[in-house]
Amino acid sequence: MSLTTVPTLAIRSGPSGHHSMPVLGFGTAASPLPEPTMLKETVIEAIKLGYRHFDTSPRYQTEEPIGEALSEAVSLGLVRSRSEFFVTTKLWCADANGGLVVPAIKRSLKNLKLDYLDLYIIHWPVSSKPGKYKFPIDEDDFLPMDFEVVWSEMEECQRLGLAKCIGVSNFSCKKLQHILSIATIPPSVNQVEMSPIWQQRKLRELCSSNDIVVTAYSVLGSRGAFWGTPKIMESDVLKEIAEAKEKTVAQVSMRWAYEQGVSMVVKSFTKERLEENLKIFDWSLTEDETQRISTEIPQFRNVHGEVYTSKKGPIKSVAEMWDGEI
């Protein structure tokens, strides 16, 4: 079995240091949830192929099987040490409250069987009532986030050595600028939905100017999940480019993201797709193909309403959460 070496990006770690993040991560946000034993086995298979970056969250309920797989991989000698892995998990809304951030990261570390995270990020720019982990979140349980308090506690996680890097997820330009205005330690990463059909140009420019790496999710549209869209896989432009290059639409979409200078997390639980997703680093798009993706594909933000839905229906619009920047 051939081992693929995934390129890395340098992300900020403290005032002057940097930490290496593999540009392709193994994502675990799935609906329905993967069976734990199957997920563990798939992670081990992914490690054998060359994956080193793993992305999870308490929301996904995948921390424990990932932790078991990483521990087993070290004991089997698939890697020399834990330091070869880049592990990201997230602060869920119910823990995004004063006094709860450090206990939350310690729970995640216990689940993952780790002493530290490579990256800890705020999952969504909203809070919910402490101690209530029901999902979807009930409308009455939503709270406005106290960004100053929550971010200061994220910084404390880094100071304590519990996370090498800290960041955010699903933060608009406006919310990201607010964090930058109050931060002692600026965020290293902003993980957001990004794909050829939602290219995030304005946000990427802001992140680039502030030494913040963008990590893209839903690069392939998250087909099969209740928040997914088929628009990427059905794009005529991407199909034409894929056919001309003898690649898949998924590979073209991922290669485009890679050439934009971002990292990405992509979900797959089959060996064939895991291998296919790694085959994006030894070829490139032409200038004309990149231009076509930039200009010929209508921009459509997938209405990723998983956090904001209750029995009463949508309770916060995507436009609200993105400050009207859609």
C-alpha positions, -999 to 999 in steps of 0.1 A, spaced: 0 0 0 15 33 -11 17 61 15 8 96 3 26 126 19 1 154 22 14 190 19 12 212 49 4 249 57 20 268 85 -6 281 109 0 306 137 9 291 171 14 319 196 29 353 191 57 343 168 56 305 163 39 284 136 25 248 135 22 226 104 -13 216 93 -18 190 66 -39 206 39 -62 176 36 -81 165 67 -103 135 74 -138 150 83 -163 132 106 -194 154 104 -219 128 91 -256 123 90 -265 97 100 -237 92 125 -211 65 116 -210 34 137 -181 38 162 -163 5 153 -166 12 116 -153 48 121 -123 35 141 -114 10 114 -118 36 87 -95 60 105 -68 34 108 -72 26 71 -69 64 64 -37 65 85 -22 37 64 -29 57 33 -13 88 46 -39 109 63 -26 127 94 -52 155 99 -84 145 117 -113 168 124 -140 161 150 -164 178 175 -185 168 205 -214 176 182 -204 148 158 -201 122 186 -169 109 170 -142 120 194 -139 86 213 -136 63 182 -110 87 167 -91 87 199 -91 49 200 -79 47 164 -51 72 169 -39 54 200 -40 20 182 -21 35 152 7 45 175 8 12 193 8 -7 159 37 14 147 18 30 118 33 63 130 63 70 152 44 91 177 13 111 184 32 142 171 27 131 135 -11 137 139 -29 170 136 -61 168 156 -88 194 156 -119 195 178 -144 222 186 -161 241 214 -198 233 212 -225 260 218 -235 248 253 -199 252 265 -193 285 248 -200 303 281 -178 318 308 -161 292 330 -169 263 307 -143 265 280 -113 249 298 -135 221 312 -149 214 277 -115 210 261 -104 187 289 -134 165 283 -125 164 246 -89 155 254 -101 127 276 -124 114 248 -95 116 223 -70 101 247 -47 130 241 -26 154 262 -31 183 238 -49 194 206 -32 208 176 -62 230 170 -93 240 191 -119 261 175 -152 277 184 -178 256 165 -204 283 159 -206 320 168 -235 315 191 -239 301 227 -267 281 242 -277 274 278 -251 255 298 -256 219 304 -281 214 276 -267 193 248 -299 184 231 -297 187 193 -312 205 174 -309 233 200 -343 245 212 -351 281 203 -354 291 240 -319 278 247 -300 301 224 -279 328 240 -258 356 225 -221 348 227 -200 369 250 -171 369 226 -147 387 249 -151 361 277 -152 330 255 -122 341 234 -102 349 265 -108 314 278 -98 300 244 -66 318 248 -62 303 282 -65 268 266 -34 277 246 -15 292 275 -22 260 295 -7 239 267 -40 221 260 -41 234 224 -12 244 202 -34 266 181 -69 282 186 -94 294 160 -130 298 150 -155 283 126 -185 297 107 -174 333 115 -183 360 90 -161 389 82 -178 411 108 -176 386 136 -140 377 127 -130 414 128 -146 417 162 -125 387 175 -94 404 160 -102 436 178 -103 420 213 -78 391 209 -45 389 226 -38 357 207 -54 360 173 -72 330 157 -51 308 136 -79 293 115 -114 300 104 -132 268 93 -161 277 70 -182 262 42 -163 268 9 -165 252 -25 -166 262 -62 -203 271 -56 -195 293 -25 -161 307 -30 -158 330 0 -136 356 -18 -143 384 7 -137 363 37 -106 347 23 -91 381 16 -97 392 52 -82 360 66 -51 362 43 -44 398 54 -45 387 91 -24 355 88 -55 333 93 -57 301 74 -91 291 60 -102 255 63 -129 246 39 -157 221 47 -185 209 23 -160 212 -5 -179 184 -23 -214 195 -11 -219 170 17 -241 149 -4 -261 124 17 -263 146 47 -295 165 55 -277 198 49 -260 187 17 -264 199 -19 -259 181 -52 -250 214 -70 -212 207 -70 -214 172 -84 -240 183 -109 -220 213 -121 -216 212 -159 -184 233 -157 -168 210 -132 -179 179 -152 -164 193 -183 -131 201 -166 -131 166 -149 -137 149 -182 -109 168 -200 -84 160 -172 -96 124 -167 -103 132 -131 -135 131 -110 -156 161 -102 -147 156 -66 -110 158 -74 -114 189 -95 -133 206 -67 -107 196 -41 -78 206 -64 -95 240 -69 -96 245 -31 -60 235 -27 -49 259 -54 -68 287 -35 -43 282 -6 -67 268 19 -68 236 38 -99 213 37 -117 186 56 -134 160 35 -156 131 47 -154 96 33 -157 62 49 -147 40 20 -111 31 11 -117 38 -26 -128 74 -20 -101 79 7 -75 70 -19 -92 91 -46 -92 122 -24 -55 119 -19 -48 120 -57 -51 158 -61 -15 169 -55 4 158 -86 -15 177 -113 -29 212 -116 -57 232 -132 -49 254 -161 -54 292 -159 -84 289 -182 -100 261 -160 -95 282 -129 -110 312 -146 -140 291 -156 -146 280 -120 -142 316 -109 -166 332 -134 -190 305 -148 -203 288 -117 -233 306 -100 -226 313 -63 -250 295 -40 -244 292 -3 -257 259 10 -283 267 37 -264 249 65 -291 252 91 -282 223 113 -277 244 145 -306 267 139 -335 243 134 -361 233 159 -396 217 158 -409 252 151 -388 254 120 -358 277 112 -351 300 141 -321 319 129 -315 325 92 -281 319 76 -282 356 66 -285 366 103 -255 344 113 -234 358 84 -244 394 92 -261 398 58 -228 390 40 -242 363 17 
